[in-house]
């Protein structure tokens, strides 16, 4: 089975992988991995929503979902919906990859927002360098979101319309429908975030000793 890996810039991908590995090595050895995690569905089930979302919470879920995209699928008997035909099996895998890619878009946008600075106030001038670095990190994370949105579009294009959607994953079918009809477009949000980051970055870079 072909392995999945988004067509991302290698240097950036290596950087985020190092961050994820370092983060994961700090986790306690709990019962989470009491048994071997091999399949895409198993990694997907580890994804969970945190009440308070700190950077490490985003990184944890990013780790799980990126592994889900790279892992083989379990036997159709253990899919997240009932699979009866080869056509349903192919549809399920495309929907899964599309849905997980969308989740990664949301996670990278959320993580980027933790480093984003909406405005460059004059009283931030003493911390100009720190703010610039934080904004640069936010911009990189928003670019990751763009990469995964492109992946979501690719997989959704392989999900044709049907009047008999797969059970238990109707939300994924709805996402495919909304993408197909232009009702869901994360590019608009990503472009808006990046445009604002670039504007604020320029404001910080143009600060001098007379600003504060």
N, C-alpha and C positions, 0 to 999 in steps of 0.2 A: 504494500500500500504506500502511495506517495506521501512523503512527509510534508507537513505544512510549515512554511516559514515566510513571513511577509517580506516583500521586496523593499527592505529598508536600507538606509545607509549603514554600512558595516561598522564604521567607527562609532557611530551613535549607538547601534545595537549592542556592540561589545561593552560600551560604557554602562548602559542600563543593566546588562546582564551581570556585570561586576557588582553593581549596587544591589541587585536582587540577591545574588549569592551571599554577599556580606550580610545583608539583612537576615536572610534565612538561617545563616549559621548562628545568629544570636538567639534564635527561638529555642525554648526549652524542648527537650526530647520528651514529648508527651505521647499520649495514645493516638494522636492524629495519624502518625505513621506506624502504628502497631502492626499493620499489615502492608504489604507492598502495594503501591499505587502505580498501576500500569496503564490504565486506559483513560481515554478522553473524558468519559462520563464520570469516572472517579475523581479526576482533578476538578471537573466542573462542580461536583457536589461539595467540594471544599470551599467554594466561593460563598461568602456570606456578607450581609450588610451590617456595618458597625453603627452603633448609636452615636458615638463620637468618632469622627473620622480624622485621624492623625496621619501624617505621611506614611508611617510604618503600616497602618491599616490598608492604605491604598496599595502599597508595595506588596503586602501579603497576597491580596486578591489578584494583583497583576501577575505575581509569580504563579498562582494556581491556574489562571486562565491562559497564560502564554504556554504553560505546559500542556493544558488541555488541547490547544491548537496543534501542538507538535506530536501528541501521542496518537497511537492507533485507537480505533474505535473497538469497543467490546463486541462480542457476538450480538447480532440483532435481537436475540432473546433477552438481552440485558440493556437494550436501548431505553431511552427515557420516554418512549411511546411504543405503542403496539405496531410492529412491522410485519406485514404479510407478504409483500412482493419485493422484487428487486428494485422496481421503480420507487416504491416507498422508502426503501433503504437508501437509495441515492438521494432522494428528496430530503430525508432526515439529516444526512451528513452535511448537505449544503446548508440547510437551515441552521444546524448546530454551529457550523463555522461562521455563518453570517451573524448569528445571535451573539456568540462569544466575541467576535470582532467589535460589535456594537458596544458590548459591555466594556471592552478595553478602551474604546473611544471615551466612554463616560468616565472610566477610572483615570485615564490620563488627563482629561479635562479637569476632573476634581483634584488630582494631585497638582496639576499646574496652578490651579487657583490658590493653593496653599503658599505658593511662592510669588504669585502675581501682586503687583502694586498698582492699584487703580489710578493713582494720581501721584505726581511729583511735587509735594508741598515744599515750600521754601525751608521749613524747619527740618526737613529730612536731609538737608545738605551735609551735615556732619557725618552722615552714614551713606554718603553718595555711592562709594565703592560697593558696599554691602548690598545696597538696593539694586545697583546695576547687575551684580552677580545673581541676585535672586530673580530678577526679571529675565536674565539670559536662561536660567534654568526653566522658568515658566515657559519661555518660548520654545525651548527644546521639547518639553513635555507636550505642548500643543501640537508640535510637528509630529510627535508620535501618534497623537490622536488622529491626525490627518492620514498617516500611514494605515492605521487600522480601519478608518472609514473607507479608504480605497479598497481594502480587503473585503469589507462588508458589502460594498457595491458589487465586487466581483462575484462573491458567492450568491448574493441575492439574484443576480442576473441568471443564475443557473436553477432558479426555483420558478418554474412556470406557474401561471394561474391554474387553479383547480377549484372545483365546487365541492370537493371532498377533502378538506384539510386533515392533517394528522391529528389524532386525539392527544390531549394532554399538553401539546405545545402550540395551541392556537395563538398564544401571544407571539410566538416566533413567526407564524404564518401572517399575523397582522403586521409585524415589522416588515416582512417581505412585500406585502401589499402596499404599505405606506411608502416604502422606498420606490417601488415600481411606479407609483402614481405621483411622485414628487412631494408627498406630504411629510416625509422625514428626510431632512438634508442637514447633516451635521457640518458640512462644508461652510454653510452660512455662519454658524456659531463659531467654528474654528477661525475662519477668516476675520471675524469681528474681534475675537480675542487677540489674535496676532497683530492686527492693525493697531489696537489700543496699546499693546505691549511695546510695539515699535515707537509709537508716539511718546509714551512715558519714558522709554529708554533714551530717546533723543533729548528729552527735557532734563533728565539726570546728567547726561553726558555734557550738556551745555552749561551746567552749573559751574560757577567759579568761586573765588574767594569773596566776591562781592554779593553772592547770593544770600548768605546768612549773616 
